[in-house]
């Protein structure tokens, strides 16, 4: 298996080398006198704006272009490291290319003051271990079991907490009934503020679970996502398709218990430190950010499995930034027992 993965990595790095050579030829090739046609060739910045339907006035354009070019340089530097074998993952430019750091933090949506964090009852790590040993799963991918809905996109709203919450409930309903139903994040965004959530400004997921325990939840089909938190609550209990009795936390910082939980229970709601440009522009491979802080939980995602590639273990997480981000909307995060990016710091699941 190791030889096969090494070959795959070699092919990936060769692709980056060819790209670098092509850029060198294009940027550093023989000089020539500029013609009128040269001026009509759009820059990479112009192409990016066109592809993403972005436009600015002249002053803003200069500022945004500077941000975009800085991000592009960081992406290229990382990918050069991947080619040289010093990086385990690739990065690529995406629709977030001109965001400021403050705008990126809003996008994450879980950055609520830690003093207000809500926790609840813990599941027994010993019981999880016992069940996992009986199961004996070396790798888990709940997408294959039909427990995971399509990749969704929260838009420019910090509602990741809602997507992480619905994802785990969707998994439990599918596990229990065999029906995979897309649940309404907008229902949570609009209606759970009395339970301690903050719409597009983030929330802790336990507060979202409290709302569902008391009220239930509609499907996406009857309560569609709008990516705003300024509309009233339209919840109709007659249309509720999800009901939760309670929820349980996995013991804080216990990666083994987290692995046992995802193996034996299903998709798990988790919070991580995503406050890094390497996360924002992650494209493929096993993500390993040395600056990750397990105490800086800034983003909510859904843990849907774990596995190993080339001798390196990883977690499989589902993000809510659309399928064009990462590996089709997913990320493989390094799993090395050090609670990387706080993956095991705040994790919980629903009980139907």
N, C-alpha and C positions, 0 to 999 in steps of 0.2 A: 504493500500500500504506500509506503514511504517513497519508493522509486517513482510510482505513478504520480504522486502529488508533487514531487520534485520536478518531474517533467512538465506538469501543468504550470508550476511557478516559472520554470524556464521559458515556456512559451509566452506567459504573460509579460515577463520582463523583456523578451525579444520584441513584443509589440510596442512597449514603451520606448525601446531603443530606436526602432524604426520611426516612431513618431518624432523622437528627438532629432534624428537625422533629417527627417523631412522639414521640420521647423528650421533647422540650421540652414538647409538649402534655400528655403523660402526667405528667411530673414537675413542671411549672410551671403547670399549668392552674388554673382557678378553685378556690380552697380551699373545703372543705365540712366540715361536722361529721362526725367519724368515726362509722361505724355498726358494728354487730356483724359485718356481712358484709365490711367492709373488713379486719378483722383476720384473716379467713379467706383473704385473697388472699396466696399465697406470694410471698416475695421472690425476686429473681433468684438469690441465693445458694442458697435452698432448692430452687429449680427445678433449678439446676446439680447439687446433691447428689443430687436425686431421679433426674435423667437418667443420672447416672454411678454410681448405687448406692453413694453415699458417706454415711457417718454418723460423728459424733464425739460424745464426751461434752462437757459444757457448756464446760469450760475449753479443750479442744482446738479446739472449734468457733469460739470467739472468735479464737484465734490463726490458724486456717486461713482464716477469713473475711477477716481483715486481709490475708493474703497474696493471696487471691483478688481482693479489691477493688483492691489495688495493681496487680495484673496487668491487671484490667479497665480501670483508668484508663490504663495504658500503651497498651493496645490501642486505646482510644478516641482517645487523643492521636495515635497513629500514623495511624489512619484519617482523622482530621481533616486531617492533613498530606497524605494521599493525595487527599482531596477538594480541597485547596487547590493541589495540583500539586507539592508539595515532597517527596513520598514516591512511590517507584515500586512499592510493594507494599502489600498489605493484611494485617491480622492479625485473628485471631478467637479467642474463648475455646474451649478444648478440654478434654479429659480431664485435662490436666496443670495445670489452673488454680490448684491449691492447693499446688503443690510448692515447697519451699524451694530455694534455690540449690544447696545440697549434694545434695539429692535429684535435682535436674535434672542435676547433674554425674555422678551415678551412672548415670542413664539414658543419658547419652551413650556411655560405655563404652570410649572409646579413650584416655582420659587416663592413660597409663602414662608414667613418668619417661623423658624423651627420651634420657637416657644409656644406656638399655637398648634403644634402637631397633635393629631388625635390618634391614639392607639386603642387597641382592644385586647380581647383574650387571645392568648397564644395557643396554637396547636401543639401537641406533644411531639417533640423531635424524635423521641424513642419510638413512638407509634409509626411515624413516617418512615423511619429507618427499617422497622420490622416489615412494613408493607412493601417497601422498595426492594428489600433483599429477596422477598418472595417473588417479586415481579422480575428482577434481574435484567433490567433494561440498560444496555451499554450506551444507547443513544435514543433520544426521544424527539419526535417532530409531530406535533398535534395537528399540523396542516394535513398530514396524510390520514389522520383519523377522522377528518371532517369536522374538527372542533373550532376552526378558525375561519372567520368571514373574510371577504376581500379586503385588500389594503385600502384604507380610507385616508382622507386629507382634511386636517383640521383648519386649513387655510391660515390667514394671518390673525388667528385668535388663539390665546393661550389656554386651550381647552383639552390639552393632552390627557389630563386627569379623567375626563369623561370617557375618552376612547379606551384608556387603560381599564376603566371600570366595566364598561359595556363588554369589552373583549373577553374578560374572565367569565362574566355571566353568560354570554353567548356560548362559551365552551361548555359550561355546566349544563345548560339547557340541551345542547346537542348530545352530550354524553348521556343524559337521562332519557331524552325522548327520541333521539335520532333525527331531530329537526334542527337545522342551522338557520337561525333567524337573526337578521341584522337589527340590533337594538338602537334606539334613538339617543345619540349624544346630546342633541339639541334639547330634548326633554330634560336632561340633567342640567344643562347650561341655563335654561329658562326657569326651572322650577325648584332647584335645590338650594337657593341662596339662604333660605331660612335655616338650613342645616349646616351653614359654615363654609359654603363654596363661594367663589368669586367670579363666575362666568369666564370671560376671556382673560381674566387676571390670575387664573390659577386656582388650585385647591389641593387639599390632601384627600386621597381617594376614600378613606374611611368615612368622611363626611358624605361623600356621594353614595356610598353603600347605605348609610343611615337613611337617606332619602328613599332609596329603593325598598328597603325593609319596610318602611312605613307606608309607601304609596304604590309601588310597582313601577313598571316602565313600559312605554309604548315601543313599537317597532319603528325603524327608519321610514318604512313605507307610509305610516300614518302620521309621523311627526318628523319630517325631513330636516336635514341639517342646513343651517343658513350662515354659519360662521360669524354670527353677531350675538351680543348679549343684551341688546336694547329692547327686545320685544317682550310682551307679557307671556305668562305661562299658559299654554294651551292644553295642558294635560287633561285627558279624559279617561277616567278609571275603567270605563266600559271597553276601552280599546287596549288596555294593558295586556301584554303577552309575557311579561317576565315578573316573577315574584320571588323574593329572597327572604329567607327566615333569619339569617344571621351571617356573620363573616368571621374569619379567623386570621390572625397574623402568624407568620412563620417567625420563629425566634430570631431576633435581630442579629445580623452579622453571621448567621450560621449557613454557610454555603451548602453544606451537605444536606441540611434539612430542606433548603430551597430546591436542590436537585431532586430530593426524594419527593417533595411536594409536586413539582411539575411532572414527575414520572407517574405518580400514583393518583393525582387529583385532576390535573388538567392545566390549562393556561392560567398563569398567575399574574396578578396586578403588581407591578414593581415601580419604584422610583430610582432614578440614576442621576449621576453628574454628567450632564451633556453640554456644559457651559464651555465648549471648546470648538474652535473653527474646524478642527479635524473631524469632529462629530457632524457638524453642519454639512460638510462636503464629503463625508464618507461615501465611498463608491463600492468597494468590494474587499474581500479578504477578512482576516481576523483582526478586529479593532483592538488596539493596545495604545492607550494614551497615558504616558508617564505622569502627566499633571493631574490626572483624575483624582478627585477627593471624595472618599466614601461618605463624608459628612456634608457635602454640598449637593443635596438632592434637588436638582433643578428641572427635571423632566420626567414625565410618566410614560411608560411603555408597557407592552404586554410580553411576558416571558412565555414562549410557546414550545421550548425544547432545549436540548443540548446535544453536543456531539463532539467529534474529534477529527482533525485533519492534519496529516503529516506529523502525528505525534503531539499536536497541540490541542488541548481541550477548549471548547468554546460554549457560550450560551447563545441561544437563538432568540432574538427579540423582534417583535413586530412594532414598527413605528407608525405614526399617524401623519406623515408628511407626503403621502401619495406614493405611487409605485415607481416614479422616476427617481426617487431617492434610494441610495444604497443598493442592496441586492434585491431589486423588485419590491422595495418598501421594507425590507428586513435588514438586520445587522447581525453579524457574528461577533460577539464580544468575548475577549479572552477570559478563560475560566482557569484560574491558577491558584485558588485558595486564598487570595489576598483581598477578597471582597472588592474586586475591581469596579471602580466608578460607583460604589455603593449599591451594587445590584441586590445584595441581601440585607440592606439597612432598613428598608421599609417595603415589605412584601406581604400580600394578603390575598385571600380568595373568598368567594361567596359560598354560602351553604343554602341550597334550595329547599 
